[in-house]
Amino acid sequence: MLYLLILVVALALLAMSLYNRLVKLRNNRENAFADIDVQLRQRHDLIPQLVDSVKGYMTHEREVLEEITKARSAAMQAGTIHDKIEAENRLGSALQGLKVAVEAYPDLKANTNFLQLQSEIADVENKLAAVRRYFNNATKELNNAVETFPSNLLAGSFGFYREEMFELDFSDRKNMEERPDISFK
C-alpha cells in the first residue's frame, strides 16, 4: 500500500512538473510574439509616412499603394497569432511590390525624406527578423515539449498542441530564392 501511495505521489509530481514546463514554454512563446507585436506596430506606424512620401512620385502606381494600405489595415486588425502571421505575410508581399515600383523613380530614390524612411523601415525589418527568429525558437521548444515523451502523454489533455511558426509565405519564399538584380546606374 505504501509503495502504491509513493507511486501515485511520484506520478502526480511528474504530471505537475510536465504541466508547469508546458505552461512556461507557452508563456515564453506568447512573450516572444509580444516582441514581434512591438516591431509590427513600428512597421505599421512607418508605412503611412512611406506611402505619403511616395504618392507624389507614383500617381499612376495607385494600385501598389492601395494594396499596401489594405494589407496594413488587415494586419493591424488581425486578432490571433495565426491571423497576424497571414496578414503580415500579405503586408510583406505588398511592401516588396513597392520596392519594385520605386526602382522606376530615380528622383524618389534620391529624396532625403524617402531615404530616411527607407532606412527606418530597414531597421524595423531587421529587428522584426530577429524577434521572429526568437519567436520561432520559442515555438520550436514548445512543439518539442508537446510532441516528445513523456509530456506528449499529457499535453493534449491539458490543451497544449503543436503551434505554427512565423514563416515566409510561398510567394515571399520564391522571391527570396531568386538572385537579386544589382545594378550600379
Stockholm file with secondary structure:
# STOCKHOLM 1.0

chainA/1-185         MLYLLILVVALALLAMSLYNRLVKLRNNRENAFADIDVQLRQRHDLIPQLVDSVKGYMTHEREVLEEITKARSAAMQAGTIHDKIEAENRLGSALQGLKVAVEAYPDLKANTNFLQLQSEIADVENKLAAVRRYFNNATKELNNAVETFPSNLLAGSFGFYREEMFELDFSDRKNMEERPDISFK
#=GR chainA/1-185 SS CHHHHHHHHHHHHHHHHHHHHHHHHHHHHHHHHHHHHHHHHHHHHHHHHHHHHHHTTCGGGHHHHHHHHHHHHHHHHCCSHHHHHHHHHHHHHHHHHHHHHHTTCHHHHHCHHHHHHHHHHHHHHHHHHHHHHHHHHHHHHHHHHHHSTTTHHHHGGGTCCCCCCCCCCHHHHHHHHSCCCCCCC
#=GC SS_cons         CHHHHHHHHHHHHHHHHHHHHHHHHHHHHHHHHHHHHHHHHHHHHHHHHHHHHHHTTCGGGHHHHHHHHHHHHHHHHCCSHHHHHHHHHHHHHHHHHHHHHHTTCHHHHHCHHHHHHHHHHHHHHHHHHHHHHHHHHHHHHHHHHHHSTTTHHHHGGGTCCCCCCCCCCHHHHHHHHSCCCCCCC
//
